Amino acid sequence: MFNRKCKITYIAHGSTIFTDNHKLSSGSKYPPINKNGEEQMYKIVNFIKNRGVKNDKIISGQALCTVQSSEIIAEELKKDFVIDENLFPRVYGEWEGLTIEQIKKKYPDFSGAAPLEILLETPEKGESLLDFNNRISIAINNIIEDNLEKRLIVVTHPVIIRTAICLALNIPIEQQYNIYVKTGSANQISYFKNGAVLKYSNYVPIV
């Protein structure tokens, strides 16, 4: 269990107008981070520096909000970052840009459903949660295999970090949305040959 393959500190991008209003987005139309999102990233950088989180590489998703968040982190740490085009969130299809309440109003079949139940469904022209998890599993495994024995910072979306935690801990898909990952949070997973260990999750620095 001590043969560590890779350690990844997942950073959830800074807040945007979509995340503040709980709108679903697949990433391609994701808005930029807002003022609060910028402040979140500077707090994360201070956390990384003060905690001594060592890293060999910074990897970013391709969405504007993740790139902007990575730019702040990379500049403060005086490092470059690379973009992984496979780190894009779940494709929501007809749900793109909607809140859960708006989905309920638009689709009467969901009127009595709980929010978590709705997210387990597959939207029209969208991606099922299972397909999304499988896609992210492949993306994470590729990152690990390409960076053996390294320590990484991966700046990505809360929904991707949630999936990463579920995959690492073998949490059933039905329980996936019970895990809360906030924008501007730090989450760390160590990957070993025979499993993974969640070191901490959803840590949000106060200052």
C-alpha positions as protocol buffer text, in pm:
chain_id: "A"
residue {
  index: 1
  type: MET
  ca { x: 0 y: 0 z: 0 }
}
residue {
  index: 2
  type: PHE
  ca { x: 304 y: 225 z: 33 }
}
residue {
  index: 3
  type: ASN
  ca { x: 404 y: 199 z: -333 }
}
residue {
  index: 4
  type: ARG
  ca { x: 252 y: 531 z: -427 }
}
residue {
  index: 5
  type: LYS
  ca { x: 197 y: 583 z: -796 }
}
residue {
  index: 6
  type: CYS
  ca { x: 94 y: 946 z: -784 }
}
residue {
  index: 7
  type: LYS
  ca { x: -38 y: 1212 z: -549 }
}
residue {
  index: 8
  type: ILE
  ca { x: -295 y: 1458 z: -684 }
}
residue {
  index: 9
  type: THR
  ca { x: -414 y: 1772 z: -514 }
}
residue {
  index: 10
  type: TYR
  ca { x: -741 y: 1855 z: -688 }
}
residue {
  index: 11
  type: ILE
  ca { x: -832 y: 2224 z: -682 }
}
residue {
  index: 12
  type: ALA
  ca { x: -1191 y: 2318 z: -765 }
}
residue {
  index: 13
  type: HIS
  ca { x: -1192 y: 2626 z: -988 }
}
residue {
  index: 14
  type: GLY
  ca { x: -1301 y: 2963 z: -856 }
}
residue {
  index: 15
  type: SER
  ca { x: -1668 y: 3052 z: -844 }
}
residue {
  index: 16
  type: THR
  ca { x: -1857 y: 3182 z: -1148 }
}
residue {
  index: 17
  type: ILE
  ca { x: -2202 y: 3329 z: -1205 }
}
residue {
  index: 18
  type: PHE
  ca { x: -2315 y: 2974 z: -1293 }
}
residue {
  index: 19
  type: THR
  ca { x: -2184 y: 2810 z: -977 }
}
residue {
  index: 20
  type: ASP
  ca { x: -2315 y: 3094 z: -760 }
}
residue {
  index: 21
  type: ASN
  ca { x: -2661 y: 3040 z: -908 }
}
residue {
  index: 22
  type: HIS
  ca { x: -2636 y: 2656 z: -910 }
}
residue {
  index: 23
  type: LYS
  ca { x: -2665 y: 2627 z: -1288 }
}
residue {
  index: 24
  type: LEU
  ca { x: -2553 y: 2310 z: -1465 }
}
residue {
  index: 25
  type: SER
  ca { x: -2288 y: 2346 z: -1734 }
}
residue {
  index: 26
  type: SER
  ca { x: -2082 y: 2109 z: -1946 }
}
residue {
  index: 27
  type: GLY
  ca { x: -1788 y: 2349 z: -1955 }
}
residue {
  index: 28
  type: SER
  ca { x: -1774 y: 2467 z: -2317 }
}
residue {
  index: 29
  type: LYS
  ca { x: -2007 y: 2755 z: -2230 }
}
residue {
  index: 30
  type: TYR
  ca { x: -1875 y: 2798 z: -1878 }
}
residue {
  index: 31
  type: PRO
  ca { x: -1842 y: 3168 z: -1783 }
}
residue {
  index: 32
  type: PRO
  ca { x: -1524 y: 3321 z: -1639 }
}
residue {
  index: 33
  type: ILE
  ca { x: -1449 y: 3322 z: -1268 }
}
residue {
  index: 34
  type: ASN
  ca { x: -1586 y: 3622 z: -1083 }
}
residue {
  index: 35
  type: LYS
  ca { x: -1425 y: 3843 z: -818 }
}
residue {
  index: 36
  type: ASN
  ca { x: -1504 y: 3592 z: -546 }
}
residue {
  index: 37
  type: GLY
  ca { x: -1353 y: 3318 z: -761 }
}
residue {
  index: 38
  type: GLU
  ca { x: -1029 y: 3514 z: -793 }
}
residue {
  index: 39
  type: GLU
  ca { x: -1014 y: 3561 z: -416 }
}
residue {
  index: 40
  type: GLN
  ca { x: -1074 y: 3189 z: -367 }
}
residue {
  index: 41
  type: MET
  ca { x: -775 y: 3106 z: -586 }
}
residue {
  index: 42
  type: TYR
  ca { x: -542 y: 3344 z: -403 }
}
residue {
  index: 43
  type: LYS
  ca { x: -649 y: 3182 z: -74 }
}
residue {
  index: 44
  type: ILE
  ca { x: -578 y: 2840 z: -222 }
}
residue {
  index: 45
  type: VAL
  ca { x: -230 y: 2953 z: -327 }
}
residue {
  index: 46
  type: ASN
  ca { x: -160 y: 3074 z: 26 }
}
residue {
  index: 47
  type: PHE
  ca { x: -281 y: 2737 z: 157 }
}
residue {
  index: 48
  type: ILE
  ca { x: -50 y: 2553 z: -84 }
}
residue {
  index: 49
  type: LYS
  ca { x: 246 y: 2768 z: 17 }
}
residue {
  index: 50
  type: ASN
  ca { x: 181 y: 2758 z: 391 }
}
residue {
  index: 51
  type: ARG
  ca { x: 110 y: 2386 z: 398 }
}
residue {
  index: 52
  type: GLY
  ca { x: 411 y: 2312 z: 182 }
}
residue {
  index: 53
  type: VAL
  ca { x: 213 y: 2119 z: -77 }
}
residue {
  index: 54
  type: LYS
  ca { x: 489 y: 2007 z: -312 }
}
residue {
  index: 55
  type: ASN
  ca { x: 410 y: 1966 z: -679 }
}
residue {
  index: 56
  type: ASP
  ca { x: 589 y: 1865 z: -996 }
}
residue {
  index: 57
  type: LYS
  ca { x: 326 y: 1980 z: -1242 }
}
residue {
  index: 58
  type: ILE
  ca { x: 5 y: 2184 z: -1266 }
}
residue {
  index: 59
  type: ILE
  ca { x: -267 y: 2045 z: -1494 }
}
residue {
  index: 60
  type: SER
  ca { x: -578 y: 2240 z: -1591 }
}
residue {
  index: 61
  type: GLY
  ca { x: -907 y: 2159 z: -1755 }
}
residue {
  index: 62
  type: GLN
  ca { x: -985 y: 2338 z: -2081 }
}
residue {
  index: 63
  type: ALA
  ca { x: -1282 y: 2549 z: -1968 }
}
residue {
  index: 64
  type: LEU
  ca { x: -1223 y: 2922 z: -1923 }
}
residue {
  index: 65
  type: CYS
  ca { x: -1289 y: 2910 z: -1548 }
}
residue {
  index: 66
  type: THR
  ca { x: -1029 y: 2636 z: -1492 }
}
residue {
  index: 67
  type: VAL
  ca { x: -772 y: 2807 z: -1713 }
}
residue {
  index: 68
  type: GLN
  ca { x: -818 y: 3139 z: -1532 }
}
residue {
  index: 69
  type: SER
  ca { x: -790 y: 2963 z: -1195 }
}
residue {
  index: 70
  type: SER
  ca { x: -476 y: 2781 z: -1311 }
}
residue {
  index: 71
  type: GLU
  ca { x: -322 y: 3106 z: -1432 }
}
residue {
  index: 72
  type: ILE
  ca { x: -349 y: 3255 z: -1083 }
}
residue {
  index: 73
  type: ILE
  ca { x: -207 y: 2945 z: -916 }
}
residue {
  index: 74
  type: ALA
  ca { x: 76 y: 2906 z: -1171 }
}
residue {
  index: 75
  type: GLU
  ca { x: 174 y: 3271 z: -1153 }
}
residue {
  index: 76
  type: GLU
  ca { x: 187 y: 3271 z: -774 }
}
residue {
  index: 77
  type: LEU
  ca { x: 385 y: 2945 z: -766 }
}
residue {
  index: 78
  type: LYS
  ca { x: 605 y: 3064 z: -1053 }
}
residue {
  index: 79
  type: LYS
  ca { x: 529 y: 2758 z: -1263 }
}
residue {
  index: 80
  type: ASP
  ca { x: 375 y: 2680 z: -1599 }
}
residue {
  index: 81
  type: PHE
  ca { x: 65 y: 2465 z: -1642 }
}
residue {
  index: 82
  type: VAL
  ca { x: -60 y: 2230 z: -1910 }
}
residue {
  index: 83
  type: ILE
  ca { x: -415 y: 2179 z: -2032 }
}
residue {
  index: 84
  type: ASP
  ca { x: -579 y: 1837 z: -2037 }
}
residue {
  index: 85
  type: GLU
  ca { x: -868 y: 1850 z: -2283 }
}
residue {
  index: 86
  type: ASN
  ca { x: -1024 y: 1538 z: -2130 }
}
residue {
  index: 87
  type: LEU
  ca { x: -1103 y: 1716 z: -1804 }
}
residue {
  index: 88
  type: PHE
  ca { x: -1439 y: 1860 z: -1899 }
}
residue {
  index: 89
  type: PRO
  ca { x: -1749 y: 1814 z: -1681 }
}
residue {
  index: 90
  type: ARG
  ca { x: -2058 y: 1609 z: -1747 }
}
residue {
  index: 91
  type: VAL
  ca { x: -2241 y: 1693 z: -2070 }
}
residue {
  index: 92
  type: TYR
  ca { x: -2587 y: 1807 z: -1962 }
}
residue {
  index: 93
  type: GLY
  ca { x: -2752 y: 1834 z: -2305 }
}
residue {
  index: 94
  type: GLU
  ca { x: -3099 y: 1987 z: -2271 }
}
residue {
  index: 95
  type: TRP
  ca { x: -3023 y: 2075 z: -1908 }
}
residue {
  index: 96
  type: GLU
  ca { x: -2735 y: 2304 z: -2004 }
}
residue {
  index: 97
  type: GLY
  ca { x: -2750 y: 2633 z: -1815 }
}
residue {
  index: 98
  type: LEU
  ca { x: -3052 y: 2531 z: -1605 }
}
residue {
  index: 99
  type: THR
  ca { x: -3093 y: 2499 z: -1230 }
}
residue {
  index: 100
  type: ILE
  ca { x: -3263 y: 2198 z: -1072 }
}
residue {
  index: 101
  type: GLU
  ca { x: -3572 y: 2409 z: -1008 }
}
residue {
  index: 102
  type: GLN
  ca { x: -3584 y: 2516 z: -1372 }
}
residue {
  index: 103
  type: ILE
  ca { x: -3551 y: 2152 z: -1480 }
}
residue {
  index: 104
  type: LYS
  ca { x: -3849 y: 2065 z: -1260 }
}
residue {
  index: 105
  type: LYS
  ca { x: -4059 y: 2337 z: -1421 }
}
residue {
  index: 106
  type: LYS
  ca { x: -3954 y: 2250 z: -1776 }
}
residue {
  index: 107
  type: TYR
  ca { x: -3999 y: 1874 z: -1737 }
}
residue {
  index: 108
  type: PRO
  ca { x: -4319 y: 1786 z: -1545 }
}
residue {
  index: 109
  type: ASP
  ca { x: -4205 y: 1425 z: -1489 }
}
residue {
  index: 110
  type: PHE
  ca { x: -3946 y: 1561 z: -1245 }
}
residue {
  index: 111
  type: SER
  ca { x: -4185 y: 1787 z: -1052 }
}
residue {
  index: 112
  type: GLY
  ca { x: -4194 y: 1564 z: -745 }
}
residue {
  index: 113
  type: ALA
  ca { x: -3840 y: 1432 z: -762 }
}
residue {
  index: 114
  type: ALA
  ca { x: -3567 y: 1522 z: -516 }
}
residue {
  index: 115
  type: PRO
  ca { x: -3271 y: 1716 z: -661 }
}
residue {
  index: 116
  type: LEU
  ca { x: -3030 y: 1425 z: -621 }
}
residue {
  index: 117
  type: GLU
  ca { x: -3272 y: 1190 z: -796 }
}
residue {
  index: 118
  type: ILE
  ca { x: -3288 y: 1420 z: -1098 }
}
residue {
  index: 119
  type: LEU
  ca { x: -2910 y: 1429 z: -1136 }
}
residue {
  index: 120
  type: LEU
  ca { x: -2902 y: 1049 z: -1158 }
}
residue {
  index: 121
  type: GLU
  ca { x: -3117 y: 1067 z: -1472 }
}
residue {
  index: 122
  type: THR
  ca { x: -2977 y: 1109 z: -1824 }
}
residue {
  index: 123
  type: PRO
  ca { x: -3072 y: 1439 z: -1992 }
}
residue {
  index: 124
  type: GLU
  ca { x: -3179 y: 1450 z: -2356 }
}
residue {
  index: 125
  type: LYS
  ca { x: -2868 y: 1482 z: -2577 }
}
residue {
  index: 126
  type: GLY
  ca { x: -2664 y: 1457 z: -2258 }
}
residue {
  index: 127
  type: GLU
  ca { x: -2434 y: 1216 z: -2083 }
}
residue {
  index: 128
  type: SER
  ca { x: -2538 y: 956 z: -1829 }
}
residue {
  index: 129
  type: LEU
  ca { x: -2366 y: 968 z: -1492 }
}
residue {
  index: 130
  type: LEU
  ca { x: -2218 y: 623 z: -1555 }
}
residue {
  index: 131
  type: ASP
  ca { x: -2072 y: 727 z: -1891 }
}
residue {
  index: 132
  type: PHE
  ca { x: -1935 y: 1043 z: -1731 }
}
residue {
  index: 133
  type: ASN
  ca { x: -1772 y: 845 z: -1451 }
}
residue {
  index: 134
  type: ASN
  ca { x: -1616 y: 604 z: -1699 }
}
residue {
  index: 135
  type: ARG
  ca { x: -1480 y: 892 z: -1906 }
}
residue {
  index: 136
  type: ILE
  ca { x: -1328 y: 1064 z: -1603 }
}
residue {
  index: 137
  type: SER
  ca { x: -1186 y: 734 z: -1476 }
}
residue {
  index: 138
  type: ILE
  ca { x: -995 y: 694 z: -1801 }
}
residue {
  index: 139
  type: ALA
  ca { x: -876 y: 1058 z: -1790 }
}
residue {
  index: 140
  type: ILE
  ca { x: -749 y: 1024 z: -1432 }
}
residue {
  index: 141
  type: ASN
  ca { x: -580 y: 690 z: -1499 }
}
residue {
  index: 142
  type: ASN
  ca { x: -403 y: 841 z: -1800 }
}
residue {
  index: 143
  type: ILE
  ca { x: -282 y: 1134 z: -1588 }
}
residue {
  index: 144
  type: ILE
  ca { x: -152 y: 895 z: -1323 }
}
residue {
  index: 145
  type: GLU
  ca { x: 25 y: 665 z: -1570 }
}
residue {
  index: 146
  type: ASP
  ca { x: 184 y: 965 z: -1745 }
}
residue {
  index: 147
  type: ASN
  ca { x: 308 y: 1107 z: -1414 }
}
residue {
  index: 148
  type: LEU
  ca { x: 422 y: 811 z: -1207 }
}
residue {
  index: 149
  type: GLU
  ca { x: 584 y: 901 z: -873 }
}
residue {
  index: 150
  type: LYS
  ca { x: 497 y: 1268 z: -924 }
}
residue {
  index: 151
  type: ARG
  ca { x: 294 y: 1513 z: -719 }
}
residue {
  index: 152
  type: LEU
  ca { x: 37 y: 1702 z: -920 }
}
residue {
  index: 153
  type: ILE
  ca { x: -201 y: 1992 z: -884 }
}
residue {
  index: 154
  type: VAL
  ca { x: -507 y: 1938 z: -1101 }
}
residue {
  index: 155
  type: VAL
  ca { x: -737 y: 2239 z: -1140 }
}
residue {
  index: 156
  type: THR
  ca { x: -1077 y: 2120 z: -1249 }
}
residue {
  index: 157
  type: HIS
  ca { x: -1452 y: 2124 z: -1188 }
}
residue {
  index: 158
  type: PRO
  ca { x: -1624 y: 2027 z: -861 }
}
residue {
  index: 159
  type: VAL
  ca { x: -1826 y: 1760 z: -1044 }
}
residue {
  index: 160
  type: ILE
  ca { x: -1504 y: 1597 z: -1168 }
}
residue {
  index: 161
  type: ILE
  ca { x: -1349 y: 1603 z: -821 }
}
residue {
  index: 162
  type: ARG
  ca { x: -1666 y: 1445 z: -682 }
}
residue {
  index: 163
  type: THR
  ca { x: -1630 y: 1164 z: -933 }
}
residue {
  index: 164
  type: ALA
  ca { x: -1260 y: 1125 z: -854 }
}
residue {
  index: 165
  type: ILE
  ca { x: -1343 y: 1082 z: -484 }
}
residue {
  index: 166
  type: CYS
  ca { x: -1615 y: 826 z: -559 }
}
residue {
  index: 167
  type: LEU
  ca { x: -1385 y: 628 z: -786 }
}
residue {
  index: 168
  type: ALA
  ca { x: -1103 y: 633 z: -532 }
}
residue {
  index: 169
  type: LEU
  ca { x: -1324 y: 518 z: -243 }
}
residue {
  index: 170
  type: ASN
  ca { x: -1556 y: 288 z: -443 }
}
residue {
  index: 171
  type: ILE
  ca { x: -1862 y: 492 z: -343 }
}
residue {
  index: 172
  type: PRO
  ca { x: -2180 y: 367 z: -518 }
}
residue {
  index: 173
  type: ILE
  ca { x: -2304 y: 582 z: -802 }
}
residue {
  index: 174
  type: GLU
  ca { x: -2639 y: 626 z: -623 }
}
residue {
  index: 175
  type: GLN
  ca { x: -2453 y: 809 z: -343 }
}
residue {
  index: 176
  type: GLN
  ca { x: -2234 y: 1023 z: -567 }
}
residue {
  index: 177
  type: TYR
  ca { x: -2425 y: 1347 z: -537 }
}
residue {
  index: 178
  type: ASN
  ca { x: -2425 y: 1321 z: -158 }
}
residue {
  index: 179
  type: ILE
  ca { x: -2063 y: 1435 z: -176 }
}
residue {
  index: 180
  type: TYR
  ca { x: -2027 y: 1812 z: -174 }
}
residue {
  index: 181
  type: VAL
  ca { x: -1729 y: 1980 z: -338 }
}
residue {
  index: 182
  type: LYS
  ca { x: -1722 y: 2357 z: -316 }
}
residue {
  index: 183
  type: THR
  ca { x: -1558 y: 2593 z: -565 }
}
residue {
  index: 184
  type: GLY
  ca { x: -1221 y: 2711 z: -444 }
}
residue {
  index: 185
  type: SER
  ca { x: -1163 y: 2397 z: -237 }
}
residue {
  index: 186
  type: ALA
  ca { x: -861 y: 2169 z: -207 }
}
residue {
  index: 187
  type: ASN
  ca { x: -894 y: 1791 z: -220 }
}
residue {
  index: 188
  type: GLN
  ca { x: -605 y: 1546 z: -211 }
}
residue {
  index: 189
  type: ILE
  ca { x: -588 y: 1180 z: -315 }
}
residue {
  index: 190
  type: SER
  ca { x: -284 y: 953 z: -309 }
}
residue {
  index: 191
  type: TYR
  ca { x: -297 y: 672 z: -564 }
}
residue {
  index: 192
  type: PHE
  ca { x: -125 y: 340 z: -493 }
}
residue {
  index: 193
  type: LYS
  ca { x: -85 y: 17 z: -687 }
}
residue {
  index: 194
  type: ASN
  ca { x: -359 y: -147 z: -483 }
}
residue {
  index: 195
  type: GLY
  ca { x: -598 y: 140 z: -419 }
}
residue {
  index: 196
  type: ALA
  ca { x: -623 y: 504 z: -321 }
}
residue {
  index: 197
  type: VAL
  ca { x: -639 y: 714 z: -5 }
}
residue {
  index: 198
  type: LEU
  ca { x: -836 y: 1036 z: 35 }
}
residue {
  index: 199
  type: LYS
  ca { x: -612 y: 1263 z: 243 }
}
residue {
  index: 200
  type: TYR
  ca { x: -859 y: 1552 z: 272 }
}
residue {
  index: 201
  type: SER
  ca { x: -1159 y: 1688 z: 87 }
}
residue {
  index: 202
  type: ASN
  ca { x: -1349 y: 2015 z: 38 }
}
residue {
  index: 203
  type: TYR
  ca { x: -1097 y: 2220 z: 238 }
}
residue {
  index: 204
  type: VAL
  ca { x: -1166 y: 2589 z: 189 }
}
residue {
  index: 205
  type: PRO
  ca { x: -907 y: 2829 z: 335 }
}
residue {
  index: 206
  type: ILE
  ca { x: -1049 y: 3111 z: 544 }
}
residue {
  index: 207
  type: VAL
  ca { x: -766 y: 3353 z: 467 }
}
